Amino acid sequence: MTSVLDRIGSPADLRTLSPEDLALLAAEIRDLLVQTVSRTGGHLGPNLGAVELTIALHRSFDSPTEPILFDVGHQAYVHKILTGRAGQMPTLRQTGGLSGYPSRGESRHDWIENSHASTALSYADGLAKAFEVRAERRPVVAVVGDGALTGGMCWEALNNIAGADRPVVVVVNDNGRSYSPTIGGLAQQLAGLRLRPGYERMLGRVKGALGRTPVVGPPLYDALHSAKRGIKDLVAPQGMFEDLGLKYLGPVDGHDVEALETAFALARRFDGPVIVHCVTRKGYGYAPAENDEADQMHQSRGFDPDTGVAHVSGGRSWTSAFGDELLRIGERRDDVVAITAAMCEPTGLGAFNRRFPERCYDVGIAEQHALTSAAGLASGGLHPVVAIYATFLNRAFDQLLMDVALHKLPVTVVLDRAGITGEDGPSHNGVWDLALLGVVPGIRIAAPRDEATLRLELNEAVEHGDGPTVVRFPKTPLTDPIPALRRVGGVDVLAEPSAAAVDVLVVAVGSTATEVLDACASVRQAGYTVRVVDPRWVTPVDPGLITLAREAALVVTVEDGSVAGGVGSRVAQALVAAGVDVPLRQIGVPAEFPVHGRVADVRTWAGLTIQDIGRRIVEWSAVVSPSSDTEQTFPVARRAVDIDGD
């Protein structure tokens, strides 16, 4: 059977297709998306909902001359397919393959590499200004989800876009959801528009069209009505946008290519700032995604394409262990509240939210607001627990520093997906938190090594009442329990030959303890005595660590964060301040953006494998305390990155 998709090598090829071809193309793209993501994992629901929208955009605008920017980039798989990368889709998110987000290195159609929400409108504003300075009149298109519009940057950008007559087309891809149903005043405004009679008539046409589409099957029509519950007589949002000076077009059926192209043509002719409001359905055309109440298969690690049933995960997760313990704490303490930035289930707050809905707050994609709102809650006598991905903490650093720490407020920040995350790509690795947080006065940072220490350190964090605390853990499955042999101050000793002095003290930060313990078997085989410790609370540096360092000829720190300014740097500073003159070497993530790929592959790139850790400890130990066994154990030394350049 001839495939329409096989005829698409660039967006220009779309303009030769008939309406019948376009319908077949949309079905083929959906099939490719399902088959690809079922094997590679990735963002399925957002892309299924953006198929017709992306087709219409590329038929209406001349990419890359007329930039099309996607916010966030997880809805850009269809864009990749239509810009010459369909044949590479099996490599999606794999080592050396396609990125899961737009990538400037992949295609000239990808102007930006954004995977943090609410940024595309600011990019669009800047691009439009650049074109104006160069005396070029060409439109810039920014596709933004209604969930991303809960982020403050969008409104800062809209304020600037509306203040000029540059041709910026803001396409609102409105499916009523981010990861979960979109919340807040804007969501209610958009939901109010969905209740208007004109929208209802459009919805009726969508229902009829879906029923006549055998390729995608009978989708769940009721999903479009989910936002109606309890919402009555709300004001439509076009006034809100037009008051800003933005022309408003919509609502448009986001699954009707002809209607979309008509709206985009009008937007182009307006030749100024304009909002095109498109109503879509997340997961559209694939019943398992539409039936997924939690997030319409927003992101999947892999599944059976015929049933949508997810593959069995690799064991109990850090996230679920955190969620269980927070629920226990909430049962015991009624002053503990939780905050999520549109990611209640992904960050483990689902059980807490169901048990204590009045004490769990979803602020939308607004990490800055989340931290300062937490400061307000703490000022009011509560203890907020803010659960976000480590990569998103970057966006709220100023609020943590000035609004929480400066006031010495008891706020606990729980960082999920800390360290190397792998397939999600450079911007989603949580490798900057330890370096950033190290400069915050009065902060306490815990890095648990297993489930038991996670539970203990979370309890210790919420008991701390004199400033912010942080608990961080990785995306990878929970490690096996690692009991301590003894404790020195607040430092757990995990392995040692005896209580005497040793050749090398290895400081394992958090979950790196598993790899470090395995690596040190080779260090002992090379003839060196080694003590492995877990500092538990990595900031501030515990006096017990200083005591243990005095008993070693060499100190090596191992962390899954940036080696520049990380825990190792703070340990080095503490040793100098204490007058402990012992050599120190650091192992961590190089000060570069990590590549995307399997976690194991990215660890290899970073020099964080068991073999790399063991080799480097032996090499450094050989300089400090030469051993005749070194050459037999590691006959070939491979250089890896360390902060001293050794």
C-alpha positions in Angstrom: 0.0 0.0 0.0 1.4 3.4 -0.9 2.1 5.6 2.1 1.3 9.3 2.0 4.0 9.8 4.7 6.6 8.4 2.3 5.9 11.3 0.0 6.7 13.9 2.6 10.3 14.9 2.6 9.8 18.5 3.7 6.9 20.8 4.7 6.6 22.0 1.1 5.4 18.5 0.1 2.3 19.0 2.3 0.9 21.7 0.0 0.4 19.3 -2.8 -1.9 16.9 -0.9 -5.6 16.6 -1.3 -8.1 16.6 1.7 -8.3 12.8 1.4 -4.5 12.5 1.4 -4.3 14.8 4.5 -6.7 12.5 6.4 -4.6 9.5 5.5 -1.5 11.3 6.5 -2.8 12.2 9.9 -3.7 8.5 10.5 -0.3 7.4 9.3 1.4 9.9 11.6 -0.6 8.7 14.6 0.3 5.1 13.8 4.0 6.0 13.6 3.7 7.9 16.9 2.1 5.0 18.7 4.5 2.4 17.3 7.6 4.6 18.0 6.8 5.7 21.5 5.7 2.2 22.5 9.3 1.1 21.9 11.3 4.2 22.9 9.1 5.8 25.5 8.4 9.5 25.3 5.6 12.0 25.1 2.6 10.4 23.3 -0.6 12.2 24.4 0.5 15.7 23.5 1.7 14.7 20.0 -1.4 12.7 19.2 -3.4 15.8 19.9 -1.3 18.1 17.7 -1.3 16.1 14.4 -3.7 18.2 12.4 -2.6 21.4 14.0 1.0 20.8 13.0 0.0 19.7 9.5 -2.0 22.9 9.1 0.9 25.1 10.5 3.4 23.7 8.0 0.9 24.1 5.1 0.2 27.7 6.1 3.7 29.0 7.1 7.0 28.6 5.2 9.3 26.9 7.8 12.2 27.5 8.5 12.0 31.0 6.9 8.9 31.7 9.0 9.8 30.2 12.3 7.4 27.8 14.1 8.3 27.5 17.8 6.8 24.8 20.0 6.3 25.4 23.7 7.0 23.0 25.2 9.0 20.9 22.8 7.3 17.7 23.9 4.5 18.4 21.3 7.0 18.6 18.5 7.3 15.0 17.4 4.9 15.6 14.5 7.0 18.6 13.5 10.0 16.4 13.4 8.2 13.9 11.2 7.1 16.6 8.7 10.5 18.2 8.5 12.4 15.2 7.0 13.0 13.1 10.1 10.2 10.4 9.8 12.8 7.7 8.9 14.7 8.5 12.1 11.8 8.2 14.5 12.8 4.7 15.6 15.9 6.3 17.2 13.8 8.8 19.2 15.4 9.5 22.6 18.0 6.8 22.0 21.7 7.3 22.3 22.9 9.0 19.1 19.3 9.3 17.8 16.7 11.9 17.6 16.2 14.2 20.6 12.8 14.1 22.4 12.6 17.9 22.0 13.4 20.3 19.2 17.1 20.3 18.5 19.1 22.9 16.6 21.7 20.3 15.8 19.1 18.1 14.1 17.3 20.5 11.7 17.2 24.0 10.5 13.5 23.9 11.2 14.2 23.7 14.9 15.0 27.3 15.9 15.1 26.6 19.7 15.8 23.7 22.0 13.2 24.4 24.6 11.8 21.8 26.9 11.0 24.0 29.8 7.5 25.5 29.5 6.4 29.1 29.0 9.4 30.2 27.0 8.4 30.2 23.3 6.5 33.5 23.4 9.7 35.3 24.6 11.7 33.6 21.9 9.1 34.7 19.4 9.1 38.2 20.7 12.9 38.4 20.3 12.9 36.8 16.8 10.3 39.2 15.6 12.3 42.2 16.9 15.4 40.8 15.2 13.6 40.5 11.9 12.3 44.1 12.3 15.8 45.4 12.9 16.9 43.6 9.8 14.0 45.2 7.8 12.4 41.8 7.3 8.7 41.4 7.6 8.0 37.8 8.2 5.7 36.1 10.7 6.9 34.2 13.8 4.6 31.4 15.1 4.6 30.2 18.7 2.6 27.2 19.6 1.8 27.3 23.4 -0.4 24.9 25.4 -3.0 26.2 27.8 -1.0 24.6 30.5 2.1 26.6 29.7 0.0 29.8 29.8 -0.1 29.3 33.6 3.6 30.3 33.6 4.4 33.9 34.3 6.9 34.2 31.4 4.1 33.8 28.9 2.3 36.9 30.2 5.5 38.9 30.4 6.1 38.0 26.7 2.4 38.8 25.8 2.8 42.2 27.3 5.7 42.9 25.0 4.2 41.2 21.9 1.0 43.2 22.3 2.8 46.5 22.6 4.0 46.4 18.9 2.7 45.6 15.5 5.1 42.8 14.7 3.6 39.7 13.0 3.7 37.3 15.9 1.1 34.5 15.7 0.4 32.9 19.1 -1.3 29.5 18.6 -2.9 28.4 21.8 -3.1 24.6 21.7 -5.9 24.2 24.3 -6.6 20.7 25.5 -7.5 21.7 29.0 -4.4 20.0 30.4 -0.7 20.2 31.1 0.3 17.0 32.7 -3.1 16.9 34.4 -6.1 19.2 34.0 -5.0 22.8 33.8 -5.9 24.8 36.9 -6.4 28.5 37.8 -8.2 31.5 36.5 -7.0 31.3 33.0 -8.1 27.7 32.8 -11.6 28.8 33.9 -11.6 31.5 31.3 -10.8 29.1 28.5 -13.3 26.6 30.0 -15.9 29.3 29.9 -15.3 29.8 26.2 -15.8 26.0 25.7 -19.3 26.5 27.2 -20.4 29.0 24.5 -23.1 27.9 22.0 -20.8 28.4 19.1 -18.2 26.1 20.6 -20.9 23.5 21.3 -21.9 23.5 17.7 -18.3 23.1 16.7 -17.9 20.3 19.2 -20.9 18.6 17.6 -19.3 18.6 14.2 -16.1 17.2 15.7 -18.1 14.3 17.2 -19.7 13.5 13.9 -16.4 13.6 12.1 -14.8 11.3 14.6 -17.5 8.8 14.3 -16.9 8.6 10.5 -13.1 8.0 10.9 -12.5 4.3 11.0 -8.7 4.6 11.2 -8.6 6.1 14.7 -11.7 4.3 16.0 -14.3 5.7 18.3 -12.5 8.3 20.5 -13.8 9.4 23.9 -15.9 12.4 23.0 -16.7 13.1 26.6 -13.1 14.2 27.3 -13.8 17.6 25.8 -16.5 18.1 28.3 -14.4 17.4 31.3 -13.8 21.0 32.1 -17.5 21.8 32.4 -18.0 20.3 35.9 -19.1 23.0 38.2 -18.3 25.9 35.8 -21.2 28.2 35.0 -21.6 31.5 33.2 -17.9 32.4 32.8 -16.5 35.2 30.8 -14.9 34.3 27.5 -11.2 35.0 27.2 -11.2 37.0 24.0 -11.8 40.2 25.9 -8.8 39.4 28.1 -6.5 39.0 25.1 -8.0 41.9 23.2 -7.6 44.2 26.2 -3.9 43.5 25.9 -4.0 44.6 22.3 -4.0 41.2 20.7 -6.4 40.2 17.9 -8.3 37.0 18.9 -9.4 34.3 16.5 -11.3 31.3 17.7 -12.1 28.9 19.0 -11.0 26.7 16.1 -11.4 22.9 15.9 -7.8 21.8 16.3 -8.5 18.6 14.4 -10.0 20.2 11.3 -7.1 21.0 8.9 -9.3 23.2 6.7 -10.6 25.3 9.6 -7.1 25.7 11.0 -5.8 26.8 7.6 -8.5 29.4 7.3 -7.7 30.8 10.8 -4.0 30.9 10.0 -4.6 32.7 6.7 -6.6 35.3 8.6 -3.9 35.6 11.2 -1.3 36.1 8.4 -3.3 38.8 6.7 -3.8 40.7 10.0 0.0 41.1 9.9 0.3 41.9 13.6 0.1 40.2 17.0 -2.8 37.7 17.0 -4.0 34.8 19.1 -5.4 31.7 17.4 -7.2 29.6 19.9 -7.3 26.0 18.8 -9.2 23.4 20.8 -7.6 19.9 20.7 -7.9 16.6 22.5 -4.8 15.3 24.2 -4.3 11.6 23.1 -6.7 12.1 20.2 -7.1 9.1 17.9 -5.7 6.4 20.3 -8.2 5.0 22.7 -5.8 3.9 25.4 -4.5 7.5 25.6 -7.9 9.1 25.6 -9.1 6.6 28.3 -6.1 7.4 30.5 -7.7 9.6 33.2 -4.5 10.6 34.9 -2.7 12.3 32.0 -3.8 10.9 28.6 -0.5 9.1 28.3 1.4 12.3 28.5 4.7 10.5 28.9 5.3 6.8 28.7 8.3 4.5 29.3 7.0 2.0 26.7 3.8 0.0 26.3 2.0 -2.6 24.2 0.8 -0.6 21.1 -2.3 -2.8 20.7 -3.6 -2.3 24.3 -1.7 0.7 25.6 -0.7 -1.3 28.7 2.6 0.0 30.1 5.6 -2.3 30.3 6.4 -3.5 33.8 8.7 -1.0 35.5 12.1 -2.0 36.8 11.2 -2.0 40.4 10.0 0.3 43.2 10.7 4.0 42.5 12.1 6.7 44.7 9.0 8.8 43.8 6.6 6.2 45.2 8.7 5.8 48.4 8.6 9.6 48.9 4.9 9.7 48.3 4.3 7.0 50.9 6.3 8.6 53.5 4.9 12.1 53.0 1.4 10.6 53.4 2.5 9.2 56.8 3.9 12.5 57.8 0.7 14.2 56.8 -1.3 11.8 58.9 0.8 12.7 61.9 1.2 16.5 61.3 -1.7 18.7 60.2 0.7 21.6 59.5 2.4 19.9 56.6 1.1 20.9 53.2 2.2 20.0 49.7 2.7 22.1 46.5 3.1 20.9 42.9 3.7 22.8 39.7 1.2 20.9 37.5 2.8 17.6 38.2 0.9 16.1 41.2 1.1 12.4 40.1 4.6 12.5 38.5 6.2 13.9 41.7 4.5 11.4 44.0 1.9 13.8 45.6 -1.1 11.9 44.3 -1.8 9.9 47.4 -1.4 13.0 49.6 -3.7 15.0 47.4 -6.4 12.3 47.6 -6.1 12.1 51.4 -5.7 15.8 52.1 -7.1 17.7 49.1 -7.4 20.9 51.3 -3.7 20.7 52.0 -2.3 20.1 48.5 -1.9 23.0 46.1 -1.4 22.8 42.3 -0.1 26.1 41.2 0.3 25.3 37.5 3.5 25.5 35.6 4.8 28.2 37.9 7.8 27.1 39.9 8.7 30.7 40.9 5.2 31.2 42.4 5.4 27.8 44.0 8.4 28.7 46.1 7.2 32.2 47.1 3.7 30.9 47.9 5.5 28.3 50.0 7.2 31.1 51.8 3.8 32.6 52.5 2.5 29.3 53.8 5.5 29.0 56.1 5.1 32.5 57.3 1.6 31.5 58.3 2.8 28.7 60.5 2.7 25.7 58.2 5.5 23.5 56.8 5.2 23.4 53.0 6.7 20.5 51.0 7.4 21.6 47.4 7.8 18.6 45.1 9.3 19.4 41.6 11.8 17.9 39.2 15.3 18.9 39.9 15.7 20.5 36.5 12.8 22.9 37.2 14.3 24.1 40.4 16.7 26.2 38.2 13.7 28.5 37.4 12.9 29.2 41.1 16.4 29.8 42.4 15.9 33.5 43.1 12.7 32.8 45.0 14.4 30.0 47.1 17.3 32.3 47.8 15.5 35.6 48.6 12.0 34.7 49.5 12.6 31.5 51.5 16.2 31.4 52.7 16.6 35.1 53.5 13.6 34.8 55.8 14.9 31.5 57.3 11.5 29.9 56.6 10.9 26.2 57.1 10.2 25.1 53.5 11.2 21.6 52.3 11.9 21.2 48.6 11.8 17.6 47.3 13.7 17.2 44.0 12.7 14.3 41.9 14.8 13.2 38.9 18.0 14.6 40.4 21.2 13.6 38.6 21.4 12.0 35.2 18.0 11.3 33.6 19.2 10.1 30.2 16.6 9.9 27.5 14.8 13.2 28.3 17.8 15.1 27.1 20.2 17.9 28.2 17.7 20.3 29.7 16.0 17.6 31.8 19.0 16.2 33.6 19.0 17.3 37.2 22.7 17.9 37.5 22.8 21.6 38.5 20.9 21.6 41.8 23.8 20.7 44.1 26.0 23.4 42.7 23.3 26.1 42.7 22.0 25.3 46.1 25.4 25.3 47.7 25.5 29.1 47.7 22.2 29.5 49.6 22.9 30.6 53.2 21.4 28.4 55.8 20.2 25.7 53.5 20.4 22.0 54.4 20.6 19.4 51.5 20.0 15.7 51.9 20.9 13.1 49.4 19.5 9.7 50.5 21.2 6.5 49.3 18.3 4.1 49.6 14.6 3.9 50.7 15.3 3.8 54.4 17.5 6.9 54.3 15.0 8.7 52.1 12.3 8.2 54.6 14.5 9.2 57.5 15.9 12.3 55.8 12.5 13.5 54.7 11.3 13.3 58.3 14.4 15.1 59.4 13.7 17.8 56.8 10.2 18.5 57.9 11.3 18.6 61.5 13.8 21.4 60.7 12.3 24.7 61.5 15.1 27.2 60.9 15.4 27.6 57.2 14.9 25.7 53.9 15.7 22.0 53.5 16.1 20.0 50.3 15.8 16.2 49.7 17.0 15.0 46.3 16.7 11.6 44.6 17.2 10.2 41.1 14.9 8.9 38.4 16.4 5.4 38.4 14.8 2.5 40.3 15.4 2.3 44.1 18.7 0.7 45.0 19.0 -2.2 47.4 19.3 -1.3 51.1 22.8 -0.2 52.1 23.1 -0.4 55.9 25.7 1.6 57.7 28.5 0.0 59.8 28.6 3.0 62.2 28.1 6.7 62.3 30.6 9.4 62.9 28.8 12.6 63.7 26.1 12.7 61.1 28.1 10.7 58.6 27.3 7.0 57.8 30.3 4.7 57.3 29.4 2.1 54.7 32.6 0.2 54.3 36.0 0.1 55.9 38.8 -2.3 56.7 38.8 -1.3 60.4 38.5 1.9 62.4 42.1 2.8 61.7 43.6 5.2 59.1 43.1 4.4 55.4 44.7 5.2 52.1 41.6 6.7 50.7 38.3 8.1 52.0 35.5 8.0 49.3 32.6 10.3 49.9 29.6 8.9 48.1 26.8 11.4 47.5 23.3 9.9 47.6 22.5 7.0 45.2 26.1 6.9 43.9 26.9 4.8 47.0 25.9 1.6 45.1 28.4 2.2 42.3 31.1 3.5 44.7 30.9 0.4 46.9 31.3 -1.8 43.8 34.1 0.3 42.4 36.0 0.2 45.7 36.3 -3.6 45.4 38.8 -2.9 42.6 40.6 -0.3 44.7 41.1 -2.9 47.5 42.3 -5.4 44.9 44.9 -2.9 43.8 46.3 -2.9 47.3 44.8 0.2 48.9 42.7 0.5 52.1 39.5 2.4 51.5 36.7 3.7 53.6 33.4 4.6 52.0 31.1 7.1 53.7 27.7 8.6 53.0 27.5 12.2 54.4 23.6 12.0 54.3 23.3 15.8 54.6 25.7 17.0 52.0 25.3 20.7 53.0 26.5 21.9 55.3 29.6 19.7 55.5 29.3 17.6 58.7 32.2 17.9 61.2 32.3 14.1 61.2 33.5 14.2 57.6 36.4 16.4 58.6 37.3 13.9 61.3 37.3 11.0 58.9 39.3 13.0 56.3 42.1 13.5 58.9 42.5 9.7 58.9 43.0 9.3 55.1 45.9 10.0 52.8 43.4 10.9 50.0 39.8 12.1 49.8 37.7 11.4 46.7 34.1 12.7 46.4 31.7 11.1 44.0 28.4 12.9 43.0 25.8 12.7 40.2 25.8 16.5 39.8 28.0 19.1 38.2 31.6 18.7 39.3 31.9 22.5 39.0 30.8 24.0 42.3 29.3 20.7 43.6 29.5 18.8 46.9 33.2 18.1 46.3 34.0 21.8 46.1 32.3 22.4 49.4 34.1 19.5 51.1 37.4 20.9 49.8 36.6 24.3 51.2 35.6 22.8 54.5 38.9 20.9 54.7 40.9 24.0 54.0 38.9 25.9 56.6 39.6 23.2 59.2 43.3 23.1 58.4 43.2 19.5 57.1 45.9 19.3 54.4 44.8 16.2 52.6 44.7 15.8 48.8 41.1 15.8 47.4 39.8 14.7 44.0 36.3 15.0 42.6 34.3 12.8 40.4 31.1 14.1 38.9 29.3 15.3 35.8 31.5 17.5 33.6 30.5 21.2 33.3 28.9 20.5 29.9 25.3 19.8 28.8 24.9 16.0 29.0 24.0 14.2 25.8 20.7 12.4 25.5 20.4 8.6 25.6 20.1 5.7 27.9 21.1 6.5 31.5 23.9 4.0 31.3 25.3 5.6 28.2 25.2 9.1 29.7 26.9 7.8 32.8 29.6 6.4 30.6 30.0 9.8 28.9 30.2 11.4 32.3 32.8 8.9 33.7 30.4 7.7 36.4 30.5 3.9 35.7 31.8 1.5 38.2 34.9 0.9 36.1 35.6 4.6 35.7 35.2 5.4 39.4 37.5 2.5 40.4 40.1 3.3 37.8 40.3 7.0 38.8 40.5 6.3 42.5 43.4 3.8 41.9 45.2 6.3 39.6 45.0 9.1 42.2 45.9 6.7 45.0 49.0 5.5 43.1 50.3 9.1 43.1 49.7 9.6 46.8 50.5 6.1 48.1 52.2 4.0 45.4 51.3 0.3 45.3 53.0 -2.5 43.4 49.6 -4.0 42.5 48.4 -1.0 40.7 49.7 -1.8 37.2 48.3 -5.4 37.4 44.8 -4.2 38.3 44.6 -1.2 35.9 47.3 -1.6 33.2 45.7 1.0 30.9 44.6 4.3 32.3 41.9 6.3 30.5 41.7 10.0 31.2 38.4 11.3 32.5 37.2 14.7 33.5 38.0 16.0 37.0 38.0 19.6 38.2 41.7 19.7 39.0 42.6 18.6 35.4 44.7 15.7 36.7 
